[in-house]
Amino acid sequence: MLPGVIKSLAIIGFLALGLDGCASSVSQPGRLGLKLAPASLGASISVQQHLTVERNGRIDELDVALEVDPQSLELVGLALGQRVLTLHYDGQTLNTWRHPMFPVAVRGEDILEDLQLIFWPAGTVRQALPDGWGIEENSQRRILLAGEIPVAVINYSDEPRWNGTIELSNLRYNYRLIIQSISNGP
């Protein structure tokens, strides 16, 4: 496998482990516990996204296709044009396929959780958070709180939020995720 593909595989590790790690020190071990139904997004979306993660002076990139409708969520991750990850979630069961070189520590559950934190309505996420966690939100910003302490700040450039650019800054683990989306449909 090309070194660039291996480098690109690391990006989802940052995505999944960043916010996931925040939950372990305050409440449930290792997870926020989000398992929201696709229908609770309140919309159907089809987007292509370019992800960039900046951490410790390193930049990693990955392309994904994300589709959500009331029945399911589908995500395909590509590195240098090669499929490295597939997720299918029907609201009850999450099926994950990963390339053999994909980081073992990166779990589909963690990626799903991050997607839901970023895209699902704040009220829906708030109801599903463990005790002691909260969300503050205005039209362009969402802040995840552990008690009174900001853990992550998500800035949105456009409405609906899956359009345009999204920037997630993880304050506890010191990384930045930039998602640039191009809508494929509704």
Order of alpha helices (4+ residues) and beta strands (2+ residues): alpha-beta-beta-beta-beta-beta-alpha-alpha-beta-beta-beta-beta-beta
